[in-house]
Amino acid sequence: MIAENNANCAAVGEYYASENAGNIVFITLGTGIGGGIIIDGITIFNESEKGNLEASRIINEWIGEIGIGLTNMVNIFQPDEIIIGGAVRAQGDVIMEPVRKYVYENEYTAPDKNIKKVRIAASRLGGDAGIIGAALLWKNKTSK
């Protein structure tokens, strides 16, 4: 059995369907946002796991960009928790730990030491989060 996330599969399909593909980034926009990156015909996450240093460099750069975006969200909204879902969630601590580290090192904190840091967690519901949320919204709307 082979398991791969939908964005990487779509990126591979588009790569082979393109007449001019060199390096591509495929973005899925729908119930969420996802993406697959192909550099010189290889998917980045798979190559990084195999020890490819260039793939690892690209992922680390991407983690920094995600960290900037999440840090901005924390600084603006000061949430108790940021939950990360989608295909990135499947990468586990390989992605989550460096993202947490980046946000914790760059978020604004008040002088009050009792303020807790934002919790950054992988989705507890995984791919079912959207359908569960939709069912709960429907239930709340119809029970009034």
SERO-4910 file (N, C-alpha, C, O; in steps of 0.05 Angstrom, whole numbers):
BEGIN
 pado doro    nc1    nc2    nc3   cac1   cac2   cac3    cc1    cc2    cc3    oc1    oc2    oc3
  Met    A     17    -23      0      0      0      0     18     25      0     39     25     13
  Ile    A      9     45    -15     23     71    -16      4     92     -5    -19     93    -14
  Ala    A     14    109     13     -3    130     24     12    157     19     36    159     23
  Glu    A     -3    176      9      9    203      3    -14    223      6    -37    217      2
  Asn    A     -7    248     13    -28    268     16    -37    278    -11    -23    276    -31
  Asn    A    -62    288    -11    -75    296    -36    -60    318    -51    -60    318    -76
  Ala    A    -48    336    -37    -34    359    -51     -9    349    -65     -3    357    -87
  Asn    A      6    331    -52     29    319    -66     21    303    -90     34    304   -111
  Cys    A      0    287    -88    -10    272   -111    -18    290   -133    -12    285   -157
  Ala    A    -32    311   -127    -41    331   -148    -17    344   -160    -16    348   -185
  Ala    A      3    351   -144     28    363   -155     41    345   -174     50    353   -196
  Val    A     43    319   -168     56    300   -186     40    298   -212     51    298   -233
  Gly    A     13    296   -209     -4    295   -233      0    319   -251      3    316   -276
  Glu    A      0    343   -240      3    367   -255     31    369   -267     35    379   -289
  Tyr    A     51    360   -253     78    360   -262     80    344   -288     92    353   -308
  Tyr    A     69    320   -288     70    303   -311     52    312   -334     56    305   -357
  Ala    A     31    327   -327     12    337   -347     23    362   -361     14    370   -383
  Ser    A     43    375   -349     53    401   -359     74    395   -381     91    377   -378
  Glu    A     73    411   -401     94    409   -423    119    424   -415    141    418   -426
  Asn    A    117    443   -397    140    460   -391    149    458   -362    165    475   -352
  Ala    A    140    438   -348    145    437   -319    175    433   -313    188    415   -324
  Gly    A    185    450   -297    211    447   -286    207    443   -256    204    420   -247
  Asn    A    206    465   -242    200    464   -213    172    476   -210    165    496   -222
  Ile    A    155    462   -195    127    472   -192    119    472   -163    130    458   -146
  Val    A    100    490   -157     86    490   -131     57    487   -138     46    503   -154
  Phe    A     44    467   -127     15    463   -131      1    471   -106      8    461    -84
  Ile    A    -19    488   -108    -34    497    -84    -63    487    -87    -76    491   -108
  Thr    A    -73    475    -66   -101    467    -65   -116    488    -48   -107    494    -26
  Leu    A   -137    498    -58   -154    517    -44   -182    505    -44   -194    501    -65
  Gly    A   -193    501    -21   -220    490    -19   -229    492      9   -232    513     20
  Thr    A   -234    469     21   -241    469     50   -217    476     67   -220    482     91
  Gly    A   -194    477     54   -169    485     68   -149    493     47   -156    496     23
  Ile    A   -125    497     55   -104    505     37    -82    484     40    -74    477     62
  Gly    A    -72    474     18    -51    454     19    -33    458     -5    -38    475    -22
  Gly    A    -11    444     -6      7    447    -28     26    424    -31     33    411    -12
  Gly    A     35    421    -55     56    402    -61     78    416    -76     72    433    -93
  Ile    A    103    410    -70    125    424    -83    142    403    -97    149    382    -86
  Ile    A    148    408   -123    165    390   -138    188    406   -149    184    425   -164
  Ile    A    212    398   -142    237    411   -151    253    389   -166    259    368   -155
  Asp    A    259    395   -191    273    376   -208    260    348   -208    274    328   -208
  Gly    A    234    348   -208    219    322   -210    216    306   -185    208    283   -186
  Ile    A    223    318   -162    220    303   -137    202    319   -117    203    344   -117
  Thr    A    187    305   -101    171    318    -81    189    324    -57    205    307    -48
  Ile    A    186    347    -46    205    358    -26    204    342      0    225    334     10
  Phe    A    180    337     12    179    323     38    191    295     36    206    287     54
  Asn    A    185    281     15    196    254     12    226    254     10    240    238     22
  Glu    A    237    273     -5    266    275     -9    280    283     17    301    274     24
  Ser    A    267    301     32    278    310     57    281    286     77    300    283     91
  Glu    A    260    270     77    260    246     94    283    227     87    293    212    103
  Lys    A    290    227     61    312    210     52    339    222     56    360    209     50
  Gly    A    340    246     68    366    259     74    376    278     53    399    287     54
  Asn    A    359    285     33    367    305     13    370    332     25    351    344     35
  Leu    A    395    343     26    400    368     40    386    392     27    377    410     41
  Glu    A    384    393      0    371    415    -13    341    415     -7    329    436     -2
  Ala    A    329    391     -6    301    389      1    297    399     30    278    413     36
  Ser    A    315    391     48    313    399     76    316    430     78    303    442     94
  Arg    A    334    442     62    338    471     63    312    485     54    304    505     66
  Ile    A    299    475     33    274    487     24    253    484     45    238    504     50
  Ile    A    251    462     58    231    458     79    236    477    102    218    489    113
  Asn    A    261    480    110    268    498    132    261    527    125    252    542    143
  Glu    A    266    534    101    258    561     92    228    565     93    218    585    102
  Trp    A    213    544     84    184    545     85    174    546    114    155    561    120
  Ile    A    187    531    132    179    532    160    182    560    171    165    570    186
  Gly    A    203    574    163    207    602    172    184    620    162    175    637    177
  Glu    A    176    616    137    154    632    126    128    626    141    112    644    147
  Ile    A    122    600    146     98    593    161    100    605    189     81    615    200
  Gly    A    124    604    201    128    615    228    122    645    229    110    654    248
  Ile    A    130    659    208    124    688    207     94    692    207     83    709    222
  Gly    A     80    677    190     51    680    188     37    674    214     19    688    223
  Leu    A     45    652    227     32    644    252     39    663    275     22    670    291
  Thr    A     64    673    275     72    693    295     55    718    292     46    730    312
  Asn    A     50    727    267     33    750    263      5    745    273     -7    762    286
  Met    A     -6    721    269    -33    714    279    -33    715    310    -52    725    322
  Val    A    -12    704    322    -11    704    351     -9    733    362    -23    740    381
  Asn    A      8    749    349     11    777    359    -14    794    355    -19    812    371
  Ile    A    -29    788    334    -54    804    329    -77    794    345    -91    810    358
  Phe    A    -82    768    346   -107    757    358   -102    745    386   -122    741    400
  Gln    A    -78    740    393    -71    728    419    -89    704    426   -102    703    447
  Pro    A    -90    684    408   -107    661    413    -95    643    435    -71    645    441
  Asp    A   -112    627    447   -102    607    466    -89    584    452    -70    571    462
  Glu    A    -98    579    427    -88    555    413    -89    561    383   -107    573    372
  Ile    A    -69    550    369    -69    549    340    -69    520    333    -52    505    343
  Ile    A    -87    511    316    -90    483    309    -82    481    279    -93    495    262
  Ile    A    -64    463    273    -54    459    246    -65    433    235    -61    412    247
  Gly    A    -80    435    213    -91    412    201    -80    408    173    -61    421    165
  Gly    A    -93    391    158    -85    386    130    -61    368    129    -53    355    148
  Ala    A    -49    366    105    -27    348    100     -3    353    117     12    335    124
  Val    A      1    378    124     25    385    141     23    371    168     44    363    179
  Arg    A     -1    368    178     -5    354    203      7    326    203     18    317    223
  Ala    A      6    313    180     16    286    177     46    285    180     57    263    185
  Gln    A     60    307    176     89    307    179     98    306    208    121    302    214
  Gly    A     79    311    227     85    308    255    105    328    265    105    351    256
  Asp    A    121    320    284    140    338    298    162    348    279    175    368    286
  Val    A    166    335    256    185    345    237    178    374    229    196    390    225
  Ile    A    153    380    227    144    407    221    135    422    246    142    445    250
  Met    A    121    409    264    109    422    287    130    434    306    126    457    315
  Glu    A    150    419    312    170    429    332    185    454    322    187    473    337
  Pro    A    195    455    297    208    479    288    189    503    286    197    526    290
  Val    A    164    498    279    144    519    277    139    530    305    139    554    309
  Arg    A    135    512    324    131    521    352    155    538    362    151    560    373
  Lys    A    178    528    357    203    542    365    204    570    353    210    590    367
  Tyr    A    198    572    327    199    598    314    178    617    327    185    640    334
  Val    A    154    608    330    133    626    342    140    634    370    138    657    377
  Tyr    A    149    615    386    155    621    414    178    641    417    179    656    436
  Glu    A    197    639    398    220    658    399    213    686    388    227    705    394
  Asn    A    191    688    373    185    713    360    159    727    368    153    749    359
  Glu    A    142    713    384    117    726    391    122    748    412    142    747    427
  Tyr    A    105    768    411    106    790    431     95    779    457     73    767    457
  Thr    A    108    785    479     97    777    505     96    802    523    114    819    522
  Ala    A     76    803    538     73    825    557     92    820    581    101    798    585
  Pro    A     99    841    596    117    838    619    106    819    640    121    808    656
  Asp    A     79    814    640     67    797    660     76    768    654     69    757    633
  Lys    A     90    756    672    101    729    667     80    708    671     85    684    665
  Asn    A     56    715    679     34    695    682     20    689    656      3    671    655
  Ile    A     27    704    635     14    699    609     25    673    598     49    670    595
  Lys    A      7    655    591     15    630    579     21    633    549      7    649    536
  Lys    A     40    618    539     45    619    511     22    604    496      9    587    507
  Val    A     18    613    472     -2    600    455      5    570    452     29    563    449
  Arg    A    -15    553    452    -10    525    447    -12    521    417    -32    529    404
  Ile    A      7    508    405      7    502    376      5    471    374     24    457    382
  Ala    A    -17    462    363    -22    433    363    -31    424    335    -42    439    319
  Ala    A    -27    398    330    -38    385    306    -67    380    311    -76    376    333
  Ser    A    -82    381    289   -111    377    290   -117    350    304   -105    330    298
  Arg    A   -135    351    324   -143    327    338   -163    310    321   -165    286    324
  Leu    A   -177    323    303   -197    310    287   -187    302    259   -201    288    244
  Gly    A   -163    311    252   -151    303    226   -169    311    203   -181    333    203
  Gly    A   -172    294    184   -187    299    160   -217    301    165   -232    309    147
  Asp    A   -226    293    189   -255    294    195   -263    321    207   -287    325    212
  Ala    A   -245    339    212   -251    364    226   -273    380    211   -292    390    223
  Gly    A   -271    382    184   -290    397    169   -318    385    170   -337    399    174
  Ile    A   -320    359    167   -347    346    167   -359    347    195   -383    350    197
  Ile    A   -343    343    215   -353    345    243   -363    373    249   -384    377    260
  Gly    A   -347    393    240   -355    421    244   -381    427    229   -398    441    240
  Ala    A   -383    418    205   -407    422    189   -432    410    203   -453    422    204
  Ala    A   -428    386    213   -450    372    227   -458    388    252   -482    391    257
  Leu    A   -439    398    267   -445    413    291   -459    439    284   -478    448    298
  Leu    A   -450    453    263   -463    478    254   -492    472    246   -510    487    253
  Trp    A   -496    450    231   -523    443    223   -541    437    247   -564    446    249
  Lys    A   -530    422    266   -545    415    290   -552    440    306   -575    442    314
  Asn    A   -533    458    309   -539    483    324   -559    500    310   -576    512    323
  Lys    A   -558    501    284   -576    518    268   -605    506    268   -624    521    270
  Thr    A   -607    480    267   -634    468    265   -646    463    292   -670    458    293
  Ser    A   -631    465    314   -643    460    340   -654    485    353   -664    484    375
  Lys    A   -653    507    338   -663    533    350   -693    535    346   -705    555    354
***
